[in-house]
Amino acid sequence: MAPHPFASLDDYIAQPRVEGVALSPDGSRAVLTIATLKRDGTGYERALWAVPAAGGGVPVRLTRSAKGESNAAFTPAGDVLFISARPDAEAAGDGSEAQLWLLPAAGGEARAVTGLAGGVEGIAAIARDSGMLVLGAELLPGADTLEAEAALRASRDKKKISAILHERYPVRYWDHDLGPAEPHLLALDLGGLVDELPERGDAAADASERAGAADAAPAEAGEKEQPYPAHLPRPRDLTPRPGRSADAAGAALSPDGGTLIAAMRVPQARDGRFRLMSIDVATGAHTTILDDPAADLESPVLSHDGSTLAYLRIETGSPAAPADVEVWVSALDGSDARRIAGEWDRWAASLAFDADDAALIATADSRGRAPIFRLPLDGSAAQQLTDDDFAYSSVSVDRATGAIVALRSSWVAPPHAVRLERGPDGAVSVAPLASPVALPAVPGTIADVETVAEDGAAVRGWLMLPEGASESAPAPLLLWIHGGPLNSWNAWSWRWSPALAVARGYAVLLPDPALSTGYGLEFIARGWNSWGGKPYTDLLAITDAVVARADIDETKTAAMGGSFGGYMANWVAGNTDRFRAIVTHASLWALDQFAGTTDNSAYWQRIFTPEAMTANSPHQHVARISTPMLVVHGDRDYRVPIGESLRLWSELAEHHAAADGTSIHRFLYFPDENHWVLKPQHAVIWYQTVFAFLDEHLRGAPWQRPELLG
């Protein structure tokens, strides 16, 4: 292998990846989710590893299966929960759906905890002091029991039925079709686990009694109902007939497991908002505790003693101004609701209660980083706990010591688990935890760059330089534009890795223009309802500042971006000829068309005036495009549907193709990828094509078609 894995695309995709961290209730150990490349190079397998949470020690692998494991969490007793589609020797059928599994803290084999025909989507909430937890799962609306639901699924599978009848908007989301099943929240009491299987002949009777099978609707299409496994605790539906209301934006269980607080969707024509519901786990009774017609209420978390609720209030956006994200707290029943950290001009991305319940521990974008903050409940000022160049996520607080375990990353360090210790003087120390994955060496250097925009605003970004870049050997420059647009270039991305470009001699500029998060609401507002305005001029201003450097070759520059970054790349293509090549991935092209075909039409039409949607649509400037463009799109992209690039490609040909149909532009199409290119073999093709295109136009190299493109 090369000195670093970025010189070879095969070495790069083979790098193991830390994807998650969970802290045990006693704070003694952490469980890491590690992804490794499959032997055939077409996907990633995931396994769980345990490491000491205090630092030091040796990682111990906990799981090993061909299907892999994810979503690790702990029970109050320290058992490890995870989701896996691994075979269950005790299950009937092929057991191909992902179920909830439990690995005992005392040792022994992992065992399945659920046997749902449609599998488990994830763990929504776990009670701190009881065996109660809540799962997310999808159930067919035409069945009234788990047994009938399983039979109905079997009938659809047997007859190869894939049709879905929709009765409300939307019909798809990001990268998958919605339906025919609907999302549910299911309560599960782990105290119902038994160590021994019941005697043959008793299982069906026991399951029949618990399910009320005598009153169940008959199975569809003659499929025989099979009893839910009697040796497993039976999930109880907390959201019967939910429609899309159980598309929850977060949930939290009271310590005793008796009350679930869930952010549940309220439909509003083709739109909707989230309100906070209190669900009595024993009876299933629903009570609305907080509802705001002017905002979404999301991400509920409960204090360790169960008395205080914290949540995010996200204002409904409009063309007039961007929506703010506020941190609020209340009593468990929603009373005494009040905003905290009102002067904190940042947007919390995650919330957790501090060890003493006197404050919230939050993460938020801030000036190209994502630090950890402490937000006191008494209304005093927010305190920034970390002051380094990292972005933090997956934060857990050890209640006994106040230590924090989290993942952190930067553009020169992939995600890795760390422990934060807070001293009595407020000083914070950060130390990496043991890991089976070593941090790779990243080529080149990174620097913080900044300029002043035309309106006086400070615009900053990261500049990564290849080894040897100098006045005598200036590097060609790639302007990378982030997606979102409410986003920031502050954390490692396996999908868009500037280190791969740096290893090939390119400098990469990662700017945060207007609309970027981490610089305050006014900075976002500069580009609101005007995507082609300040975001565009900010990008040109910081590019001007960077190409003025002696170690950058201003005659060899390219612009590239995905999603909103692709929109911006399209806008750049139609408004300047300063770049020698443009790569536009999963891009917005015609805003009027996009607004009606994306998976969330109401939002996009809510944030633009009709006039701004027309004025800021890149397709208006197609005739002015002179820069070679590489268009990239996946057919299963539902956030930015393939129609955007199909229309872009058609209009590029209409205006710029030669008489024989040839063109300077190219279109890389992935029939089975979505908004991202996730399959590792396709990621290799993506980078091969992009680098060949850039080499052709910035370095004068002959076009080299990737071999596997045929």
C-alpha positions in Angstrom: 0.0 0.0 0.0 1.2 3.6 -0.7 2.5 5.8 2.1 -1.1 7.2 2.3 -4.3 5.7 1.0 -5.2 8.7 -1.2 -2.8 8.0 -4.0 -4.9 4.9 -5.0 -8.7 4.8 -5.3 -8.7 1.1 -4.5 -6.7 1.8 -1.3 -9.0 4.7 -0.4 -12.3 2.8 -0.6 -10.7 0.0 1.4 -10.0 2.2 4.4 -12.0 1.0 7.5 -14.4 3.7 8.8 -15.6 4.6 12.3 -19.3 5.3 11.8 -20.7 5.5 15.4 -20.0 5.4 19.1 -22.2 4.5 22.1 -21.4 4.9 25.8 -22.4 2.3 28.4 -24.7 3.4 31.2 -21.9 3.1 33.8 -19.5 5.0 31.6 -16.9 2.2 31.6 -16.9 1.3 27.9 -17.8 2.5 24.5 -19.0 0.5 21.5 -17.7 1.6 18.0 -19.4 0.7 14.8 -16.7 -0.1 12.2 -17.3 -0.4 8.5 -15.0 -2.4 6.3 -15.0 -3.1 2.6 -16.5 -6.4 1.5 -14.2 -8.8 -0.2 -15.8 -8.2 -3.6 -15.4 -4.4 -3.2 -19.1 -3.7 -3.8 -20.3 -2.6 -0.3 -19.3 -2.3 3.4 -19.8 -4.7 6.3 -20.2 -3.4 9.8 -19.2 -4.8 13.1 -19.2 -3.7 16.7 -16.0 -3.2 18.8 -15.8 -2.4 22.5 -13.1 -0.1 23.9 -12.5 1.3 27.4 -14.3 4.7 27.7 -11.6 6.0 30.0 -8.9 5.7 27.3 -6.2 3.1 26.8 -6.8 -0.6 26.5 -7.2 -2.8 23.5 -10.3 -2.8 21.2 -12.3 -6.1 21.4 -14.5 -7.2 18.5 -18.0 -8.0 19.7 -19.8 -9.1 16.5 -19.1 -10.8 13.3 -21.6 -11.6 10.7 -22.0 -11.5 6.9 -25.0 -9.1 7.2 -23.2 -6.8 9.7 -24.5 -4.8 12.6 -25.4 -1.1 13.2 -27.3 1.3 15.5 -25.5 0.1 18.7 -27.0 1.2 22.0 -27.1 0.0 25.6 -29.7 -1.3 27.9 -29.7 -0.1 31.5 -28.0 -3.4 32.5 -25.2 -2.8 30.0 -26.3 -5.3 27.4 -25.5 -4.1 23.8 -28.5 -3.7 21.4 -28.0 -3.5 17.7 -29.9 -3.9 14.4 -28.9 -6.7 12.0 -30.3 -8.9 9.3 -28.0 -11.8 10.4 -29.8 -15.2 10.4 -31.6 -16.2 13.6 -31.5 -19.9 14.2 -34.7 -19.7 16.3 -36.7 -17.8 13.7 -39.1 -19.3 11.2 -38.7 -18.4 7.5 -35.6 -17.0 5.9 -35.1 -14.2 8.5 -33.9 -11.8 5.8 -35.3 -8.7 7.5 -33.2 -6.7 10.0 -34.2 -7.3 13.6 -33.2 -6.0 17.0 -30.5 -8.1 18.7 -29.2 -8.2 22.2 -25.6 -9.1 23.2 -25.5 -9.8 27.0 -23.1 -7.8 29.1 -22.1 -10.9 31.0 -21.1 -12.6 27.8 -22.6 -15.3 25.5 -24.2 -15.3 22.1 -26.2 -12.4 20.7 -29.9 -13.2 20.4 -32.7 -11.7 18.4 -35.2 -9.7 20.4 -37.8 -9.1 17.6 -39.4 -11.2 14.9 -41.2 -8.6 12.8 -42.1 -9.7 9.3 -41.0 -6.3 7.9 -38.1 -5.9 10.2 -37.0 -3.1 12.5 -36.0 0.4 11.2 -34.2 1.5 14.3 -34.2 2.2 18.1 -36.2 5.3 18.8 -35.7 5.6 22.6 -34.5 3.6 25.6 -35.6 4.0 29.2 -32.8 4.7 31.6 -34.1 2.7 34.6 -36.3 0.0 33.1 -36.3 -2.6 30.3 -38.6 -0.5 28.2 -37.6 0.7 24.8 -39.3 2.0 21.7 -38.6 0.9 18.1 -39.3 2.4 14.8 -40.8 -0.1 12.3 -43.0 -0.1 9.2 -46.3 -2.0 9.2 -48.8 -2.4 6.3 -52.0 -0.4 6.9 -54.3 -3.2 5.8 -53.5 -5.5 8.8 -54.7 -5.2 12.4 -52.2 -7.6 14.0 -48.6 -8.6 13.6 -49.7 -12.0 12.4 -52.0 -10.5 9.8 -49.3 -8.1 8.7 -46.9 -10.9 8.2 -49.4 -12.9 6.1 -50.2 -9.8 4.0 -46.5 -9.3 3.3 -46.1 -12.9 2.3 -49.0 -12.6 -0.1 -47.5 -9.5 -1.8 -44.1 -11.3 -2.0 -45.7 -14.5 -3.4 -47.6 -12.7 -6.1 -44.7 -10.3 -6.7 -46.8 -7.2 -6.1 -44.8 -4.0 -5.9 -47.6 -1.5 -6.5 -48.2 1.2 -3.9 -51.5 3.2 -3.5 -50.8 6.7 -2.1 -53.5 8.6 -0.4 -51.4 11.6 0.8 -48.2 13.5 -0.2 -45.3 12.7 -0.3 -44.6 9.5 -2.2 -40.9 9.2 -1.8 -38.0 10.6 0.3 -34.4 11.2 -0.5 -33.5 7.8 -1.9 -36.4 5.5 -1.4 -40.1 5.1 -2.2 -42.5 5.5 0.6 -45.1 2.8 1.3 -47.0 0.6 1.1 -46.1 0.2 4.8 -46.4 3.1 7.3 -44.0 4.1 10.1 -45.0 3.1 13.6 -43.5 3.4 17.1 -43.6 0.1 18.9 -43.0 -0.3 22.7 -40.9 -3.4 23.7 -40.3 -4.6 27.2 -37.1 -6.5 27.4 -38.3 -7.9 30.7 -40.4 -10.2 28.4 -37.4 -12.1 27.2 -37.3 -15.7 28.2 -34.3 -18.0 28.3 -36.0 -21.2 27.1 -38.3 -21.9 24.2 -41.8 -23.0 25.2 -42.9 -26.5 24.7 -44.0 -27.4 21.2 -47.7 -26.9 20.9 -47.8 -24.2 23.6 -46.1 -21.5 21.5 -49.0 -21.0 19.1 -51.6 -21.0 21.9 -49.6 -18.5 23.9 -49.0 -16.2 20.9 -52.7 -16.5 19.9 -53.8 -15.5 23.4 -51.5 -12.5 23.5 -52.4 -11.4 20.0 -56.1 -11.8 20.4 -55.9 -13.9 17.3 -59.6 -15.0 17.6 -60.6 -11.4 16.9 -58.0 -10.8 14.2 -58.9 -10.0 10.6 -58.5 -13.0 8.2 -55.2 -13.2 6.3 -55.2 -11.8 2.8 -55.1 -14.0 -0.3 -55.4 -17.2 1.8 -52.0 -17.0 3.4 -52.0 -18.7 6.8 -51.2 -16.5 9.7 -48.3 -17.6 11.8 -48.2 -16.7 15.5 -45.6 -14.1 16.6 -42.7 -15.9 18.2 -43.8 -16.8 21.7 -40.2 -16.7 23.1 -39.9 -13.0 22.2 -41.4 -10.0 24.0 -44.3 -8.9 21.9 -44.1 -5.3 20.5 -47.1 -3.1 21.3 -48.1 -0.5 18.8 -48.1 3.1 20.2 -49.2 4.7 17.0 -52.0 2.7 15.4 -53.2 3.9 12.0 -50.5 6.6 11.9 -50.5 7.6 8.3 -47.2 9.5 8.1 -47.5 11.0 11.6 -45.0 8.6 13.1 -42.3 9.9 10.8 -40.9 11.1 14.1 -38.3 13.9 14.4 -36.9 12.4 17.6 -38.2 10.6 20.7 -37.3 10.2 24.3 -38.5 7.9 27.1 -38.9 8.8 30.7 -36.5 7.0 33.0 -39.2 4.6 34.2 -40.3 3.9 30.6 -43.8 5.0 31.3 -43.9 8.1 29.0 -42.7 8.6 25.5 -42.2 12.1 24.2 -42.2 12.0 20.4 -42.0 14.7 17.7 -44.8 13.6 15.5 -45.8 15.0 12.1 -49.0 16.9 11.7 -50.2 16.8 8.1 -51.0 20.1 6.4 -52.2 19.5 2.8 -49.0 18.5 1.1 -46.9 20.0 3.9 -46.7 19.4 7.6 -45.1 20.3 10.9 -43.8 18.5 13.9 -45.4 18.8 17.4 -44.5 17.1 20.6 -46.8 14.4 21.8 -46.8 12.6 25.2 -47.7 8.9 24.8 -48.6 6.8 27.8 -46.7 3.6 27.1 -49.1 1.4 29.2 -52.3 2.6 27.6 -51.2 4.1 24.3 -53.0 7.4 25.1 -51.7 10.4 23.1 -51.6 13.9 24.5 -50.4 17.0 22.6 -48.1 18.8 25.0 -46.5 21.4 22.7 -47.7 22.6 19.4 -46.7 25.7 17.5 -48.4 26.5 14.1 -45.4 28.7 13.2 -42.6 26.2 13.9 -41.5 22.6 14.0 -40.8 21.2 17.4 -38.1 18.5 17.1 -35.3 16.5 18.8 -36.8 16.0 22.3 -34.4 14.9 25.1 -35.2 14.3 28.7 -33.1 15.1 31.8 -31.7 12.2 33.8 -34.3 12.7 36.5 -37.1 12.8 33.9 -38.5 16.2 35.0 -37.2 18.5 32.3 -37.8 18.3 28.5 -35.5 20.0 26.0 -36.2 20.4 22.3 -35.5 22.5 19.2 -38.0 25.0 17.9 -37.4 25.6 14.1 -39.3 28.5 12.7 -41.3 28.0 9.5 -39.3 29.6 6.7 -40.6 32.1 4.2 -39.0 34.1 1.4 -38.7 37.1 3.7 -36.0 35.6 6.0 -34.4 32.2 7.0 -35.9 30.2 9.8 -34.1 30.3 13.1 -33.3 27.3 15.2 -33.9 27.9 18.9 -33.3 25.7 22.0 -36.2 25.4 24.4 -36.9 23.6 27.7 -40.1 22.8 29.6 -41.5 20.5 32.2 -42.3 16.9 31.2 -45.9 17.9 30.5 -44.9 20.9 28.3 -45.7 23.5 31.0 -43.3 26.4 31.8 -41.8 26.3 28.2 -39.0 28.9 27.7 -36.2 29.6 25.4 -32.6 29.3 26.6 -29.4 30.6 25.1 -31.3 33.3 23.3 -28.2 35.3 22.5 -26.3 32.3 21.1 -26.2 32.8 17.4 -25.7 29.2 16.4 -27.9 26.3 15.5 -27.8 23.3 17.7 -27.4 20.0 15.7 -27.7 17.7 18.8 -28.7 18.0 22.4 -28.0 16.0 25.5 -28.4 16.8 29.2 -25.2 17.5 31.2 -24.4 15.1 34.1 -26.0 17.4 36.7 -29.1 18.3 34.5 -28.3 22.0 35.0 -27.3 22.5 31.3 -27.5 21.0 27.9 -24.5 19.7 25.9 -24.9 20.7 22.3 -23.0 20.6 19.0 -23.3 23.3 16.4 -21.5 24.5 13.3 -19.3 27.5 14.0 -16.8 29.1 11.7 -15.8 26.0 9.8 -15.8 23.8 12.8 -18.5 22.1 14.9 -17.6 22.5 18.6 -19.3 21.2 21.7 -21.1 23.8 23.7 -22.7 23.9 27.2 -26.0 25.7 27.4 -27.0 26.5 31.0 -30.7 26.1 31.8 -30.7 29.2 34.0 -30.4 31.4 30.9 -26.8 32.4 31.3 -24.5 32.6 28.3 -23.5 29.5 26.2 -20.0 28.2 26.9 -17.9 26.7 24.1 -16.1 23.6 25.5 -13.9 22.7 22.6 -11.7 25.1 20.7 -10.0 23.1 18.0 -10.3 22.5 14.3 -12.7 19.6 14.6 -16.4 18.8 14.1 -18.0 16.8 16.9 -21.0 14.5 16.8 -22.6 11.4 18.5 -22.2 13.1 21.9 -22.8 11.0 25.1 -22.4 12.3 28.7 -21.1 10.1 31.5 -23.5 11.0 34.4 -21.1 9.8 37.1 -18.1 11.8 36.0 -19.4 14.5 33.6 -16.9 13.2 30.9 -18.1 13.3 27.3 -17.6 10.7 24.7 -18.0 11.7 21.1 -16.9 11.3 17.5 -14.8 14.1 15.9 -13.4 14.7 12.5 -11.8 17.4 10.3 -10.6 17.5 6.7 -7.4 15.9 7.7 -8.8 13.3 10.2 -11.7 10.9 9.5 -14.2 10.3 12.4 -12.7 8.8 15.5 -13.9 8.4 19.1 -12.6 10.8 21.8 -13.1 11.5 25.5 -13.4 15.0 26.9 -12.6 15.6 30.5 -13.6 18.9 32.2 -11.5 20.1 35.1 -12.8 22.2 38.1 -11.3 25.3 36.5 -13.3 24.7 33.3 -10.3 23.5 31.3 -11.2 20.8 28.8 -8.8 18.0 27.7 -9.5 15.8 24.7 -7.9 12.4 24.2 -8.6 9.7 21.5 -10.1 6.4 22.6 -8.5 3.1 21.5 -9.7 2.1 18.0 -9.2 -0.8 15.6 -8.9 1.8 12.9 -5.8 3.9 12.6 -6.1 7.4 11.3 -4.6 7.6 7.8 -1.9 10.0 6.8 -3.4 12.8 4.7 -1.3 14.4 2.0 -0.5 18.1 1.7 -1.4 20.9 4.1 -4.5 22.7 5.2 -5.0 26.4 6.0 -7.8 28.7 7.1 -8.4 31.4 4.4 -10.6 34.5 4.5 -11.5 37.5 2.5 -13.9 40.4 2.6 -17.0 40.3 0.3 -18.3 43.3 -1.6 -20.7 44.1 1.2 -18.0 43.9 3.8 -18.9 40.5 5.2 -16.1 38.2 6.1 -16.1 35.0 4.0 -13.8 32.1 5.0 -13.0 28.6 4.0 -10.3 25.8 4.1 -7.5 25.6 1.5 -5.8 22.3 1.1 -2.5 22.4 -0.8 -0.5 19.5 -2.4 3.1 18.8 -1.4 5.5 21.0 -3.4 3.0 23.8 -4.3 5.1 26.9 -4.5 5.7 30.0 -6.6 7.9 28.0 -8.9 5.4 25.2 -9.1 1.9 26.6 -8.5 -0.9 24.2 -8.2 -4.1 24.1 -10.2 -7.1 25.0 -8.1 -10.5 23.2 -7.6 -13.3 25.3 -6.1 -15.5 22.9 -4.2 -19.0 24.2 -3.4 -20.9 22.6 -0.5 -24.4 21.3 -0.7 -27.3 22.2 1.6 -27.3 25.1 1.1 -27.6 25.4 4.9 -24.3 23.6 5.5 -20.6 24.1 6.2 -17.4 22.5 5.0 -16.4 21.5 8.6 -16.3 17.7 8.8 -14.7 14.8 7.0 -16.6 13.3 4.1 -15.9 9.9 2.7 -18.0 10.8 -0.3 -16.3 14.1 -1.3 -12.7 13.7 -0.2 -10.4 16.7 -1.2 -7.4 14.6 -0.1 -7.8 12.5 -3.2 -7.5 15.6 -5.4 -4.6 16.9 -3.3 -2.8 13.6 -3.8 -3.0 14.2 -7.5 -1.5 17.7 -7.3 -4.6 19.8 -7.1 -5.2 22.5 -4.5 -8.8 22.4 -3.2 -10.7 25.5 -1.8 -13.6 24.6 0.5 -15.4 27.9 1.1 -18.5 28.8 3.2 -20.3 31.5 1.2 -23.6 33.2 2.1 -26.2 30.6 3.3 -23.6 28.7 5.1 -24.2 27.7 8.8 -21.9 28.6 11.7 -21.7 32.3 11.0 -25.0 33.6 12.4 -28.4 34.2 11.0 -27.5 37.5 9.3 -24.8 35.7 7.2 -27.4 33.1 6.0 -29.9 35.9 5.3 -27.4 37.5 2.9 -28.3 34.8 0.4 -31.9 34.1 1.3 -34.3 34.1 -1.6 -31.4 35.0 -3.8 -29.2 32.0 -4.4 -27.5 33.5 -7.4 -26.7 36.7 -5.5 -24.3 36.8 -2.5 -23.5 33.1 -2.5 -22.1 33.5 -6.0 -20.2 36.7 -5.4 -18.8 35.3 -2.1 -17.5 32.3 -4.1 -15.8 34.6 -6.6 -14.4 36.8 -3.9 -12.7 34.1 -2.0 -11.5 32.5 -5.2 -10.0 35.8 -6.2 -8.2 35.9 -2.8 -6.8 32.4 -3.2 -5.7 32.6 -6.8 -3.7 35.7 -5.9 -1.4 33.4 -3.9 1.9 32.6 -5.5 1.4 28.9 -4.9 -1.8 28.8 -7.0 -2.0 28.8 -10.8 -4.8 31.2 -11.5 -4.9 30.1 -15.2 -5.9 26.5 -14.2 -9.1 26.6 -12.1 -12.2 24.5 -12.0 -15.5 24.6 -10.1 -17.4 21.7 -8.8 -20.3 20.9 -6.4 -23.2 18.6 -5.6 -26.8 19.2 -4.8 -26.9 23.0 -3.9 -23.2 22.9 -4.8 -24.3 21.6 -8.2 -26.9 24.3 -8.5 -24.1 26.8 -7.8 -21.8 25.1 -10.3 -24.6 25.5 -12.9 -25.0 29.2 -12.0 -21.2 29.7 -12.2 -21.3 28.1 -15.7 -23.9 30.5 -17.0 -22.5 33.7 -15.4 -18.7 33.5 -15.9 -16.1 31.9 -18.2 -13.3 32.2 -15.7 -13.1 28.5 -15.0 -11.7 25.9 -17.4 -14.0 23.1 -16.3 -17.1 22.6 -14.2 -18.4 19.4 -12.5 -22.0 19.5 -11.5 -23.4 16.6 -9.5 -27.1 15.9 -8.6 -27.7 19.6 -9.5 -30.7 21.8 -9.6 -31.1 23.3 -13.1 -34.7 24.6 -13.6 -36.1 25.7 -10.3 -39.8 25.8 -11.4 -39.5 22.2 -12.6 -37.5 21.1 -9.5 -39.9 22.6 -7.0 -42.7 20.4 -8.2 -40.8 17.1 -8.6 -38.5 17.0 -5.5 -39.6 14.9 -2.5 -40.4 18.0 -0.5 -42.1 20.5 -2.8 -43.7 22.6 -0.2 -40.4 23.6 1.4 -38.8 24.8 -1.8 -41.8 26.8 -2.9 -42.1 28.2 0.6 -38.6 29.7 0.7 -38.7 31.5 -2.7 -41.0 34.1 -4.1 -42.1 33.2 -7.6 -40.1 36.1 -9.0 -36.9 34.9 -7.2 -37.4 31.4 -8.3 -37.4 32.6 -11.9 -34.5 35.1 -11.5 -32.3 32.6 -9.7 -32.8 29.6 -12.0 -29.6 28.5 -13.8 -31.4 27.3 -16.9 -32.1 30.9 -17.9 -28.4 31.3 -18.8 -27.8 28.1 -20.8 -27.0 30.0 -24.0 -24.1 31.8 -22.3 -22.3 28.6 -21.1 -18.9 28.2 -22.7 -17.1 26.1 -20.1 -16.9 22.3 -20.5 -19.2 20.7 -18.0 -19.3 17.2 -16.6 -22.9 16.4 -15.5 -23.3 13.6 -13.0 -26.6 12.2 -11.7 -28.2 9.0 -10.1 -31.6 7.8 -11.3 -32.7 7.1 -7.8 -32.2 10.6 -6.5 -35.5 11.8 -5.2 -34.3 15.0 -3.5 -33.0 16.4 -6.8 -34.7 14.2 -9.4 -32.9 13.0 -12.5 -35.1 15.3 -14.6 -32.9 18.2 -13.6 -29.8 16.7 -15.3 -31.8 15.3 -18.2 -33.1 18.7 -19.0 -29.6 20.3 -18.4 -28.1 17.7 -20.8 -30.8 18.3 -23.4 -30.4 22.1 -23.3 -26.6 21.9 -23.4 -27.0 19.8 -26.6 -29.6 22.2 -28.0 -27.4 25.2 -27.6 -23.9 23.9 -27.8 -23.6 20.6 -29.7 -21.9 20.5 -33.0 -23.7 19.7 -36.2 -22.7 16.0 -35.8 -24.0 15.9 -32.2 -20.6 15.9 -30.6 -20.0 18.2 -27.6 -17.4 19.4 -25.1 -19.7 18.3 -22.3 -20.2 14.9 -20.8 -22.9 13.1 -18.7 -22.0 10.4 -16.2 -25.2 8.5 -15.3 -25.7 6.0 -12.5 -29.0 4.0 -13.0 -28.9 2.6 -9.5 -27.4 5.4 -7.4 -29.2 8.1 -5.5 -28.4 11.6 -4.4 -25.0 10.3 -3.3 -22.9 7.7 -5.1 -22.6 5.1 -2.3 -21.5 1.9 -3.8 -17.7 1.8 -3.5 -17.2 0.5 -7.0 -19.2 3.4 -8.3 -17.3 5.9 -6.2 -14.1 4.7 -7.9 -15.8 5.3 -11.3 -17.0 8.7 -10.2 -13.5 9.8 -9.2 -11.8 8.3 -12.2 -14.2 10.2 -14.5 -13.9 13.5 -12.6 -10.1 13.4 -12.5 -9.9 12.4 -16.1 -12.1 15.4 -17.0 -10.2 17.8 -14.9 -6.8 16.5 -16.2 -8.0 17.0 -19.7 -9.1 20.6 -19.3 -6.7 21.9 -16.6 -3.6 20.0 -17.5 -4.0 19.4 -21.2 -3.9 15.6 -20.8 -5.6 13.4 -23.4 -9.1 12.3 -22.4 -8.9 8.9 -20.7 -12.2 7.1 -20.5 -12.4 4.9 -17.4 -12.0 1.3 -18.5 -15.1 -0.1 -16.8 -17.3 2.5 -18.5 -16.9 0.2 -21.5 
